[in-house]
């Protein structure tokens, strides 16, 4: 049921533009006004939606993974921020290490938000450039996850588990983005 709903969400996003274009063309063909027969207008919309749904290239598994990861990323960022604040007050940190780790921890949230937003936009609008930008941000997010899991001065076990899960999600999304970009380019060239 959830997969059908996601597929319909992807189709609706892709079809909105087509319906607006069809309405504009209908107004132009009838001299500014819409079609006088509402049944004719409904047939035109249905035909347009049927034709457009055959050309949808958006990846439903990528969309599903992005939705799951958007929720997990929020929880992971909050956990990381809370643990970092706890470590600041309870563990000895040299100032230069504290500042560099604070910069890395605070940078992770915005990078992840832009990455997920760009990937969703690129997937739903079938834009390879958005997916490529998200892929580049994914490399940065994966590097930060690896740093948080292994290279921090003090690493909590919960933080290692969360960073590992986030790393796996980012990697899977990157692979799906590559496959989706390949799908976009091969279907557009034919």
HELIX and SHEET records of a PDB file:
HELIX    1   1 UNK A    2  UNK A   29  1                                  28    
HELIX    2   2 UNK A   38  UNK A   53  1                                  16    
HELIX    3   3 UNK A   60  UNK A   90  1                                  31    
HELIX    4   4 UNK A   95  UNK A  125  1                                  31    
HELIX    5   5 UNK A  128  UNK A  146  1                                  19    
HELIX    6   6 UNK A  147  UNK A  151  3                                   5    
HELIX    7   7 UNK A  157  UNK A  189  1                                  33    
END                                                                             
